[in-house]
Amino acid sequence: MSHPELQYHVEGEMTVFQVPIVRTGTAALNRALFSKSIGIAAAAVHDNKTIAHYRKALQASKEILQADRVSPICPHPDKTLADQGRKCLLLNPSVKAEVLKDGVQKKDLSVIPYELKLDYDYWSYRDVMASILPEELHDEIPSGFNIAGHVAHLNLRDAYVPYKHLIAEILLDKNPQIRTVINKVDNVGAESEFRTFQYEVLAGPDDMHVTVNEGDCTFEFDYSKVYWNSKLETEHRRLVTLFQPGEVVCDVMAGIGPFAVPAGKKRVFVWANDKNPESFKCLEAAIQKNKVAPFVRPFCEDGRTFIRRAADEVLEASRRGDCAVIPPKVKPPRRSSNSSGRQPSPRRAAPKEERIPIPPTISHFVMNLPASAIEFLPGYRGLYAGHEDLFAPSPSANGRRLPMVHVHCFGPKADDDGPKLDVCERVSKALGVRVRLAREGEDPAAEGVEEEKVGEDGVPEVVVGVHLVRAVAPAKSMYCASFRLPRAVAFAARD
Ligand SMILES: C[S@@+](CC[C@H](N)C(=O)[O-])C[C@H]1O[C@@H](n2cnc3c(N)ncnc32)[C@H](O)[C@@H]1O
């Protein structure tokens, strides 16, 4: 740089914006240690009317400071000038000084030293964590935790446990919507029956009553008493998208209703069951709160018995003529048109309630209990025993098809089809039929892909689609196997 006014010392842009290293071990969080002053340069603007022009020009020439969460327009560092409203533009430490030179020559700008002050609030969660944790812990800085309303739920690996209170405090500081941070307490690998967990509070009040929104629905529950996982939102949406209005879905392990309630909102009938009495109560409350009572019925029993009960009860309900009755929308009365001189329009007939009949059969079963749901599959034997006439090809069935079953399970994480083939094997054993993994692009629900499908040797085989839901641990994933219930199972004699 040749212009004497433009000479100033700066570090490279990358290093300037590095968080101070604060290796205080597990000692209490000292936010003051995160303050930092950085000597840069600024262009003092002589007339504020030219600010917009020079900001744009300096941006185009990359001479302006571009740093996350720092505005490049600041009050003049001289207090008297700042009080007069004078401003300056912060400059990129590796400035090329083209536009700047021009502005200085025209006496619109002058280059001044500027002390940029950054403090704890400036740095991101990752910045602060990287500053505090020793380098060997930087690869897996806790993130992507489960969030339920105002509660952040950590499941810290052993190496991070000594830092648990620091981590919790930083999480609270950096996420205004979080008030309580909890950590799962190791229960020696044992899953509780209702998928609830032991926890310790790391920061904030021990208040587990949360409100969450998902799928355009609101749920209120005690997070210590029922299952909830915010990371399943995509899976909930994926399945709800498959359900068509007016169909019946049976949610065998419904929890507090993240499949059932949004499905009810799109006018899908749902028989929703959970064995946990607390989940049942929250499900009932969610049905009322989200006004889906005409479509969603809650139950509280063991899923094994519920599978057949639901099929029987849906058929009975349909034969009784049960309907969802939707009251007419009451429109606000029109304003009188007398003032316009026009005649009032003749009275329209009062709007009628809408009646949507429950169909006789279930279109989808959902079984989200990944640790054991496959073991429930024998419960489908004889689901529609003696009711062949309800389904195609019976002429009276109007093309109605046997239900799709969506069963969740765990398996190893892998890049090949190994785990998916293994899921098929487990489904095959539980159902007692031959199973084939759906080929790439093959839809197990598509017309013609069902129990009549035969393998090369002429033996019927069930086509199973296996969807990777999410990785749940470094070596473990959650899958969803979807298949149409084969005739051999649905019409078998009940035991
Ligand atoms: C992984 S959670 C899934 C809940 C809900 N479907 C969701 O996606 O959030 C599994 C649910 O199965 C329920 N459950 C456990 N054993 C059951 C059984 N034998 N019959 C029915 N529900 C059961 C638990 O109470 C829990 O709510």
The ligand as an ORCA input file, in Angstrom:
! r2SCAN-3c Opt
* xyz 0 1
  C     -40.415    -45.253     20.418
  S     -41.878    -44.793     21.218
  C     -42.784    -44.160     19.814
  C     -43.947    -43.324     20.172
  C     -44.558    -42.557     18.983
  N     -45.050    -43.449     17.977
  C     -43.524    -41.606     18.404
  O     -43.189    -41.738     17.224
  O     -43.081    -40.693     19.114
  C     -42.601    -46.352     21.548
  C     -43.912    -46.286     22.308
  O     -44.355    -47.647     22.492
  C     -45.039    -47.719     23.715
  N     -45.065    -49.141     24.074
  C     -44.110    -49.890     24.652
  N     -44.498    -51.164     24.751
  C     -45.727    -51.232     24.193
  C     -46.642    -52.286     23.974
  N     -46.355    -53.533     24.357
  N     -47.797    -51.998     23.383
  C     -48.108    -50.744     23.003
  N     -47.294    -49.712     23.193
  C     -46.103    -49.946     23.768
  C     -44.219    -46.833     24.638
  O     -44.979    -46.417     25.730
  C     -43.822    -45.689     23.692
  O     -44.721    -44.622     23.798
*
